[in-house]
Amino acid sequence: MGTGNDSTTDFGYERVPRDEKAHRVRAVFDSVAARYDLMNDLMSFGLHRIWKRYAVELVRPRVGQRVLDLAGGTGDLARLLAPRVGATGKVVIADINEAMLEQGRRRLVDDGIVGNVEFVLANAESLPFPDYSFDTVTIAFGLRNVTDKPAALAEMFRVLRPGGCALVLEFSKPSAAVAPLYDLYSFRVLPAMGRLVAGDAASYRYLAESIRMHPDQPALKVMMEGAGFERCDWLDLNGGIVAAHRGYRL
């Protein structure tokens, strides 16, 4: 999670001014947006699609519900959520990066998913929605990029209706048996793949570093409880490489 004074934060293994991180994260995703989905498939061997389907099953969206998908980017979760909430429901994709939102808009229109999906340019730390606006809030592989994670979790809690569920799907701390191979893959293979496929090794080096700086499973559970969520738990996927955390507003 990093060390240093309150005026700086982590950007991968670097320390940067807190007000600079969002700009640098935006630049990363501006760079990779066009190849983002292809790289996700390649670097996870397609597993990210299974993780996201599992996440949607955990929150059990129902017809007529309103769902907020933070850092929704290119629309992977929205593609799964929109049919579940139906024409009377709504999926709002919020992302700080305009290039990612545009990719998501194009993909969902191409797939015929229109009418119950809305796109909003927004910072997760300061959401432009009233209290109690959503039945479910999700964020998949986005929380680690947020400068002030407690603030983002507090905003997720604020906009959630009583009885609602929040889900954080994120890379996490793998088991001891998996960690050595995972480190080798993360720091050697991913940057090389990023250079060859996306023309950008540095962004995928940042990806590997940002995962290591993210709170582990117990620490993130404590952060969610600190934001007000109750009945918090998590489920490890693929040896803890990814974890799905849930919390409820009761």
Residue frames relative to the residue before (quaternion, step in Angstrom):
aa qw qx qy qz dx dy dz
M 1.0000 0.0000 0.0000 0.0000 0.00 0.00 0.00
G 0.5593 -0.6530 0.3708 0.3510 3.54 1.23 -0.07
T 0.2231 -0.7401 0.6185 0.1413 3.48 -1.35 0.34
G 0.4376 0.6894 -0.5017 0.2855 3.56 -1.20 0.18
N 0.6283 -0.5475 0.3791 0.4021 3.52 -1.27 0.06
D 0.7201 -0.4855 0.3051 0.3907 3.55 -1.33 0.23
S 0.6343 0.5505 -0.3409 0.4224 3.61 1.18 -0.32
T 0.7301 0.3450 -0.2247 0.5454 3.58 1.27 -0.14
T 0.1068 -0.7692 0.6257 0.0733 3.53 -1.32 0.32
D 0.5932 -0.5828 0.4106 0.3741 3.55 -1.26 0.15
F 0.0213 -0.7092 0.7031 0.0480 3.49 -1.27 0.69
G 0.7329 -0.1528 0.0464 0.6614 3.51 0.27 1.32
Y 0.7841 -0.2729 0.2203 0.5121 3.57 -0.84 -0.96
E 0.5458 0.6034 -0.4050 0.4170 3.60 1.26 -0.03
R 0.2908 -0.6704 0.6352 0.2502 3.51 -1.39 0.28
V 0.0045 0.7991 -0.5992 0.0474 3.56 -0.77 1.04
P 0.6215 -0.5084 0.4096 0.4331 3.62 -1.18 0.33
R 0.5927 -0.6176 0.3818 0.3485 3.57 -0.96 0.87
D 0.7087 0.4605 -0.2765 0.4574 3.57 0.96 -0.82
E 0.6148 0.5529 -0.3444 0.4446 3.59 1.30 -0.01
K 0.5660 0.6507 -0.3948 0.3168 3.58 1.07 -0.66
A 0.6570 0.5222 -0.3354 0.4279 3.61 0.81 -0.92
H 0.6433 0.5152 -0.3239 0.4646 3.59 1.03 -0.76
R 0.6791 0.4841 -0.2967 0.4653 3.58 0.96 -0.82
V 0.6205 0.5164 -0.3403 0.4822 3.59 1.05 -0.69
R 0.6285 0.5359 -0.3313 0.4561 3.57 0.99 -0.85
A 0.6524 0.5181 -0.3122 0.4567 3.58 0.98 -0.84
V 0.6028 0.5526 -0.3514 0.4559 3.59 1.05 -0.75
F 0.7518 0.4074 -0.2327 0.4632 3.56 0.75 -1.02
D 0.5295 0.5679 -0.4117 0.4771 3.58 1.22 -0.32
S 0.6798 0.5155 -0.2839 0.4377 3.55 0.96 -0.91
V 0.7984 0.3424 -0.1577 0.4695 3.59 0.88 -0.92
A 0.3987 0.7731 -0.4517 0.1982 3.61 1.23 -0.27
A 0.6913 0.5040 -0.2986 0.4230 3.60 0.81 -0.97
R 0.7718 0.3041 -0.1653 0.5335 3.61 1.09 -0.64
Y 0.3272 0.8006 -0.4624 0.1952 3.56 1.31 0.10
D 0.7127 0.4587 -0.2744 0.4543 3.60 0.77 -0.99
L 0.6251 0.5246 -0.3334 0.4722 3.57 1.02 -0.77
M 0.6747 0.4895 -0.3010 0.4633 3.58 0.89 -0.89
N 0.6080 0.5442 -0.3611 0.4516 3.60 1.01 -0.68
D 0.6601 0.5017 -0.3073 0.4670 3.57 0.93 -0.87
L 0.6938 0.4888 -0.2816 0.4476 3.57 0.87 -0.96
M 0.7583 0.4247 -0.2455 0.4294 3.56 0.68 -1.07
S 0.7275 0.3689 -0.2530 0.5202 3.62 1.17 -0.40
F 0.3977 -0.7192 0.4635 0.3312 3.60 1.32 0.00
G 0.7034 -0.4754 0.2480 0.4666 3.55 1.12 0.76
L 0.4762 0.7067 -0.4288 0.2998 3.58 1.24 -0.18
H 0.5644 0.6160 -0.4061 0.3703 3.63 1.06 -0.58
R 0.6151 0.5469 -0.3526 0.4453 3.60 1.11 -0.58
I 0.6383 0.5043 -0.3162 0.4882 3.58 1.07 -0.73
W 0.6369 0.5299 -0.3277 0.4540 3.59 0.95 -0.87
K 0.6907 0.4813 -0.2851 0.4582 3.58 0.90 -0.91
R 0.6252 0.5121 -0.3456 0.4768 3.60 1.01 -0.68
Y 0.6364 0.5262 -0.3213 0.4636 3.56 1.02 -0.81
A 0.6347 0.5378 -0.3249 0.4498 3.58 1.00 -0.85
V 0.6548 0.5043 -0.3133 0.4677 3.58 0.94 -0.85
E 0.6405 0.5124 -0.3315 0.4661 3.59 0.99 -0.74
L 0.6278 0.5525 -0.3406 0.4297 3.60 1.04 -0.68
V 0.7416 0.3954 -0.2387 0.4866 3.62 0.99 -0.74
R 0.2438 -0.8347 0.4741 0.1382 3.61 1.31 -0.16
P 0.0165 0.8236 -0.5662 0.0296 3.61 0.55 1.06
R 0.1927 -0.7950 0.5698 0.0787 3.56 -1.06 0.81
V 0.6825 -0.4838 0.3651 0.4085 3.53 -1.29 0.45
G 0.8082 0.2792 -0.2235 0.4680 3.55 -0.97 0.95
Q 0.5700 0.6134 -0.3890 0.3840 3.60 1.20 -0.19
R 0.3475 -0.6819 0.6019 0.2279 3.53 -1.38 0.40
V 0.0638 -0.8018 0.5938 -0.0221 3.55 -0.77 1.14
L 0.1862 -0.7503 0.6253 0.1071 3.55 -1.01 0.89
D 0.0940 -0.7779 0.6203 0.0361 3.56 -0.79 1.07
L 0.1993 -0.8056 0.5526 0.0767 3.56 -0.27 1.32
A 0.8062 0.1275 -0.1586 0.5556 3.55 -1.09 0.77
G 0.2130 0.8519 -0.4544 0.1496 3.53 1.19 0.72
G 0.2010 -0.8674 0.4482 0.0798 3.52 1.36 -0.13
T 0.8601 -0.1300 0.1152 0.4796 3.53 -0.74 -1.10
G 0.6451 -0.6383 0.2858 0.3076 3.55 1.19 0.51
D 0.3033 0.7811 -0.5084 0.1985 3.62 1.14 0.32
L 0.7016 0.4375 -0.2795 0.4881 3.59 0.83 -0.92
A 0.6288 0.5500 -0.3385 0.4330 3.58 0.97 -0.83
R 0.6091 0.5580 -0.3504 0.4414 3.58 1.05 -0.73
L 0.6980 0.4407 -0.2572 0.5024 3.58 1.10 -0.70
L 0.6909 0.5064 -0.2776 0.4349 3.57 1.02 -0.82
A 0.6331 0.5952 -0.3428 0.3569 3.59 0.88 -0.94
P 0.6849 0.4569 -0.3225 0.4671 3.66 0.80 -0.77
R 0.6363 0.5496 -0.3312 0.4282 3.58 1.12 -0.62
V 0.7189 0.4129 -0.2612 0.4944 3.61 1.00 -0.72
G 0.3650 -0.7887 0.4408 0.2244 3.57 1.26 -0.26
A 0.7559 -0.4099 0.2823 0.4254 3.52 -1.38 -0.01
T 0.6904 0.4692 -0.2840 0.4719 3.60 1.13 -0.53
G 0.6496 0.4823 -0.3142 0.4967 3.57 1.29 -0.10
K 0.2548 -0.7537 0.5858 0.1543 3.54 -1.32 -0.09
V 0.1292 -0.7394 0.6548 0.0885 3.54 -1.13 0.81
V 0.1318 -0.7809 0.6086 0.0495 3.56 -0.72 1.11
I 0.1697 -0.7669 0.6139 0.0781 3.56 -0.71 1.12
A 0.0281 -0.7950 0.6057 -0.0185 3.57 -0.64 1.14
D 0.1066 0.7822 -0.6043 0.1076 3.56 -0.90 0.95
I 0.4758 -0.6763 0.4853 0.2840 3.56 -1.11 0.67
N 0.7106 0.4602 -0.2306 0.4797 3.57 1.26 -0.44
E 0.3853 -0.7626 0.4781 0.2036 3.55 -0.52 1.22
A 0.6289 0.5430 -0.3413 0.4394 3.59 1.02 -0.75
M 0.6523 0.5017 -0.3132 0.4740 3.59 1.00 -0.76
L 0.6379 0.5225 -0.3276 0.4612 3.59 0.98 -0.80
E 0.6492 0.5159 -0.3200 0.4582 3.57 0.98 -0.80
Q 0.6187 0.5229 -0.3372 0.4797 3.58 1.04 -0.73
G 0.6623 0.5085 -0.3016 0.4603 3.57 0.95 -0.88
R 0.6356 0.5319 -0.3273 0.4537 3.57 0.95 -0.86
R 0.6727 0.4984 -0.2992 0.4576 3.59 0.87 -0.93
R 0.6747 0.5064 -0.3014 0.4444 3.56 0.88 -0.93
L 0.6933 0.4725 -0.2924 0.4589 3.59 0.86 -0.90
V 0.6204 0.5165 -0.3444 0.4792 3.60 1.02 -0.69
D 0.6452 0.5224 -0.3166 0.4589 3.59 0.95 -0.86
D 0.7096 0.4341 -0.2459 0.4976 3.58 1.11 -0.70
G 0.5279 -0.6680 0.3900 0.3509 3.59 1.28 0.09
I 0.4944 0.6314 -0.4448 0.3989 3.58 1.23 0.39
V 0.2639 0.7450 -0.5533 0.2630 3.55 -0.06 1.35
G 0.6843 0.5263 -0.3465 0.3669 3.54 -1.28 0.23
N 0.8183 0.1480 -0.0814 0.5494 3.60 0.86 -0.85
V 0.6092 0.4968 -0.3640 0.4995 3.58 1.23 0.55
E 0.0789 -0.7863 0.6127 0.0077 3.55 -0.95 0.97
F 0.2441 -0.7695 0.5777 0.1204 3.57 -1.07 0.79
V 0.0125 -0.8045 0.5922 -0.0446 3.58 -0.82 1.04
L 0.3151 -0.7142 0.5950 0.1915 3.56 -0.90 0.98
A 0.2385 0.7904 -0.5156 0.2293 3.58 -0.37 1.20
N 0.3958 -0.6676 0.5817 0.2433 3.51 -1.30 0.56
A 0.4958 -0.6917 0.4424 0.2828 3.59 -0.77 1.03
E 0.6448 0.5386 -0.3237 0.4351 3.61 1.16 -0.49
S 0.7845 0.1409 -0.0696 0.5999 3.59 1.24 -0.32
L 0.0559 -0.8619 0.5040 -0.0007 3.55 0.36 1.27
P 0.3948 -0.7470 0.4908 0.2129 3.61 -0.95 0.87
F 0.5204 0.6221 -0.4153 0.4118 3.59 0.99 0.87
P 0.5311 -0.6260 0.4560 0.3436 3.59 -1.09 0.61
D 0.6593 -0.4638 0.4065 0.4301 3.55 -1.32 0.22
Y 0.8550 0.1716 -0.1194 0.4747 3.55 -1.27 0.57
S 0.3246 0.7941 -0.4615 0.2259 3.61 1.03 0.75
F 0.8121 0.2619 -0.0867 0.5142 3.60 1.09 -0.65
D 0.4636 -0.6642 0.5202 0.2709 3.52 -1.22 0.65
T 0.7891 0.0809 -0.0063 0.6089 3.57 1.15 -0.69
V 0.0797 -0.7620 0.6399 0.0591 3.55 -1.15 0.71
T 0.0480 -0.7947 0.6051 0.0042 3.57 -0.86 0.98
I 0.0192 0.7470 -0.6636 -0.0355 3.53 -1.31 0.43
A 0.0688 -0.8204 0.5673 -0.0180 3.57 -0.56 1.20
F 0.8547 -0.0830 0.0042 0.5124 3.55 -0.66 1.20
G 0.5719 0.5945 -0.3808 0.4177 3.54 1.04 0.81
L 0.5843 0.6257 -0.3826 0.3474 3.59 1.06 -0.65
R 0.6383 0.5481 -0.3489 0.4128 3.59 0.98 -0.72
N 0.6642 0.5070 -0.3028 0.4584 3.60 1.20 -0.42
V 0.5484 0.6242 -0.3864 0.4004 3.57 1.29 -0.21
T 0.4975 -0.6709 0.4606 0.3005 3.58 -0.92 0.88
D 0.7971 0.1609 -0.0487 0.5800 3.58 0.78 -1.08
K 0.2124 -0.8307 0.5041 0.1035 3.56 0.10 1.30
P 0.6358 0.5084 -0.3577 0.4576 3.66 0.90 -0.70
A 0.6352 0.5240 -0.3370 0.4566 3.60 1.02 -0.74
A 0.6541 0.5077 -0.3141 0.4645 3.59 0.97 -0.83
L 0.6555 0.4966 -0.3142 0.4743 3.58 0.97 -0.82
A 0.6298 0.5254 -0.3322 0.4658 3.59 1.05 -0.75
E 0.6444 0.5064 -0.3151 0.4786 3.59 1.03 -0.74
M 0.6138 0.5323 -0.3448 0.4701 3.59 1.03 -0.73
F 0.6589 0.5002 -0.3008 0.4746 3.56 0.99 -0.86
R 0.6475 0.5520 -0.3177 0.4184 3.58 0.93 -0.91
V 0.7576 0.3982 -0.2213 0.4674 3.59 0.82 -0.95
L 0.5679 0.6046 -0.3771 0.4121 3.59 1.29 -0.12
R 0.4258 -0.6961 0.5193 0.2540 3.56 -1.00 0.81
P 0.6064 -0.5315 0.4206 0.4158 3.62 -1.14 0.45
G 0.7581 0.3043 -0.2672 0.5112 3.54 -0.88 0.99
G 0.5772 0.6238 -0.3564 0.3883 3.57 1.31 -0.22
C 0.3563 -0.7305 0.5572 0.1701 3.51 -1.34 0.48
A 0.1518 -0.7434 0.6433 0.1023 3.55 -1.13 0.76
L 0.0885 -0.7978 0.5958 0.0265 3.55 -1.01 0.84
V 0.1138 -0.7637 0.6342 0.0395 3.53 -0.96 0.99
L 0.0688 -0.7682 0.6365 0.0066 3.57 -0.61 1.20
E 0.1845 0.8079 -0.5265 0.1898 3.56 -0.49 1.13
F 0.5640 -0.5287 0.4999 0.3904 3.53 -1.28 0.41
S 0.0617 -0.8220 0.5659 -0.0172 3.56 -0.96 0.85
K 0.6965 -0.4581 0.3415 0.4339 3.57 -1.21 -0.43
P 0.2988 -0.7850 0.5126 0.1783 3.60 -0.47 1.15
S 0.6421 -0.5158 0.4030 0.3990 3.53 -1.31 0.32
A 0.6706 -0.5146 0.3573 0.3974 3.56 -1.25 0.44
A 0.6389 0.5443 -0.3271 0.4342 3.57 1.07 -0.70
V 0.7218 0.4431 -0.2283 0.4802 3.56 1.08 -0.77
A 0.5708 0.6883 -0.3577 0.2694 3.57 1.05 -0.86
P 0.6813 0.4965 -0.3454 0.4123 3.70 0.70 -0.85
L 0.6785 0.4705 -0.2923 0.4826 3.59 0.89 -0.88
Y 0.6333 0.5380 -0.3208 0.4545 3.56 1.04 -0.80
D 0.6418 0.5128 -0.3219 0.4706 3.61 0.99 -0.79
L 0.6403 0.5214 -0.3236 0.4619 3.57 0.95 -0.86
Y 0.6688 0.4969 -0.2930 0.4689 3.56 0.90 -0.92
S 0.6803 0.5257 -0.2915 0.4193 3.58 0.87 -0.99
F 0.8041 0.3376 -0.1575 0.4633 3.57 0.78 -1.02
R 0.7154 0.3897 -0.2614 0.5177 3.61 1.20 -0.25
V 0.7641 0.3988 -0.2187 0.4574 3.57 0.68 -1.10
L 0.6724 0.5325 -0.3210 0.4016 3.62 0.78 -0.97
P 0.6803 0.4636 -0.3269 0.4641 3.66 0.76 -0.83
A 0.6373 0.5206 -0.3323 0.4608 3.59 1.02 -0.76
M 0.6438 0.5076 -0.3127 0.4797 3.57 1.01 -0.82
G 0.6406 0.5277 -0.3194 0.4574 3.58 0.99 -0.83
R 0.6503 0.5118 -0.3157 0.4642 3.58 1.01 -0.80
L 0.7104 0.4727 -0.2653 0.4489 3.59 0.89 -0.93
V 0.7764 0.3751 -0.1823 0.4725 3.58 0.85 -0.99
A 0.8023 0.2614 -0.1176 0.5236 3.57 0.87 -0.97
G 0.4218 -0.7148 0.4627 0.3115 3.59 1.24 -0.13
D 0.6927 0.4309 -0.2386 0.5269 3.57 1.19 0.49
A 0.1300 -0.8129 0.5657 0.0474 3.57 -0.06 1.26
A 0.6342 0.5844 -0.3383 0.3766 3.57 0.98 -0.88
S 0.6492 0.5260 -0.3299 0.4393 3.60 0.95 -0.81
Y 0.7097 0.4358 -0.2702 0.4832 3.58 1.01 -0.72
R 0.5468 0.5350 -0.4036 0.5019 3.55 1.26 -0.20
Y 0.6164 0.5261 -0.3345 0.4811 3.59 1.05 -0.77
L 0.6079 0.5576 -0.3554 0.4396 3.60 0.98 -0.82
A 0.6833 0.4822 -0.2930 0.4633 3.59 0.79 -0.98
E 0.6808 0.4851 -0.2959 0.4622 3.59 0.92 -0.88
S 0.6566 0.5234 -0.3255 0.4347 3.60 0.94 -0.85
I 0.5990 0.5519 -0.3572 0.4572 3.58 1.12 -0.62
R 0.6769 0.4943 -0.2993 0.4560 3.60 0.94 -0.87
M 0.6918 0.4772 -0.2775 0.4655 3.60 1.12 -0.60
H 0.5484 0.6287 -0.3906 0.3890 3.58 1.25 -0.27
P 0.5852 -0.5822 0.4151 0.3825 3.63 -1.04 0.63
D 0.4564 -0.6640 0.5078 0.3049 3.58 -1.06 0.70
Q 0.7803 -0.3978 0.2172 0.4309 3.55 -1.31 0.16
P 0.7010 0.4385 -0.3074 0.4710 3.67 0.72 -0.86
A 0.6479 0.5286 -0.3288 0.4390 3.61 0.98 -0.79
L 0.6575 0.4920 -0.3203 0.4722 3.59 0.99 -0.77
K 0.5986 0.5483 -0.3591 0.4606 3.60 1.05 -0.67
V 0.6521 0.5044 -0.3078 0.4751 3.60 0.95 -0.86
M 0.6389 0.5247 -0.3243 0.4598 3.60 0.99 -0.80
M 0.6519 0.5062 -0.3154 0.4683 3.59 0.98 -0.82
E 0.6413 0.5063 -0.3220 0.4781 3.58 0.99 -0.79
G 0.6390 0.5338 -0.3199 0.4522 3.58 1.05 -0.75
A 0.6565 0.4975 -0.3023 0.4797 3.58 1.19 -0.55
G 0.6631 -0.5244 0.2994 0.4422 3.59 1.28 -0.14
F 0.5187 0.6550 -0.4200 0.3543 3.58 1.23 -0.23
E 0.2070 -0.7638 0.6021 0.1061 3.54 -1.18 0.70
R 0.8036 0.2522 -0.2192 0.4925 3.54 -1.36 0.32
C 0.2207 0.8045 -0.5208 0.1814 3.57 1.00 0.82
D 0.1024 0.7698 -0.6261 0.0701 3.54 -1.08 0.78
W 0.1611 -0.7700 0.5971 0.1572 3.54 -1.29 -0.02
L 0.2086 -0.7407 0.6253 0.1303 3.50 -1.33 0.44
D 0.3305 -0.7449 0.5492 0.1851 3.57 -0.81 1.03
L 0.1366 -0.7649 0.6262 0.0649 3.54 -1.11 0.81
N 0.8512 0.0478 -0.0659 0.5185 3.54 -1.04 0.86
G 0.7492 -0.4377 0.2191 0.4462 3.54 0.70 1.15
G 0.6828 -0.5001 0.2853 0.4498 3.58 1.16 0.53
I 0.3671 0.7094 -0.5115 0.3168 3.60 1.23 0.20
V 0.7623 0.1054 -0.0494 0.6367 3.54 1.15 -0.75
A 0.0817 -0.7777 0.6207 0.0565 3.57 -1.14 0.65
A 0.2305 -0.7423 0.6150 0.1325 3.53 -1.14 0.75
H 0.1093 -0.8009 0.5885 0.0188 3.57 -0.49 1.25
R 0.0918 -0.7831 0.6132 0.0484 3.56 -1.02 0.85
G 0.0493 0.7642 -0.6429 0.0106 3.51 -1.24 0.60
Y 0.2632 -0.7865 0.5471 0.1132 3.58 -1.13 0.64
R 0.2913 -0.6872 0.6273 0.2224 3.50 -1.29 0.49
L 0.1260 -0.8410 0.5255 0.0277 3.57 -0.25 1.27
